Amino acid sequence: MTSPKIGEILKYLRTGGLFEVKKITNDFVILYARDGSTQIMTGKGGFDSVFAKVPSIESPRRDWNSGSAYPVSASGLAF
């Protein structure tokens, strides 16, 4: 991935958290955690080494009752 897009969901490789791209400038990208707890501002230079693209069809979601992970569609509905 060379250029992130606003609204794109990315995985932060250091923690595994999911972040949404909110703003892009000439030098920086600003991302917000999906749960709203954190924001990150990072330079475009090493962006690919810190973030990875998440497939738009599925993203992992944990079933907290069973401890198992199952796929969730992009709309957020389990299938």
FENKA-V229369 format. One line per field, one symbol per residue. ss: DSSP state (A for helix, B for strand, O for the rest). A space follows every 50 residues. Layout:
ss: ???
//
This chain:
ss: OOOOOOOOBBBBOOOOOBBBBBBBOOOBBBBBBOOOOOBBBBBOOOAAAA BBBOOOOBBBBBBOOOOBBBBBBOOOOBO
//
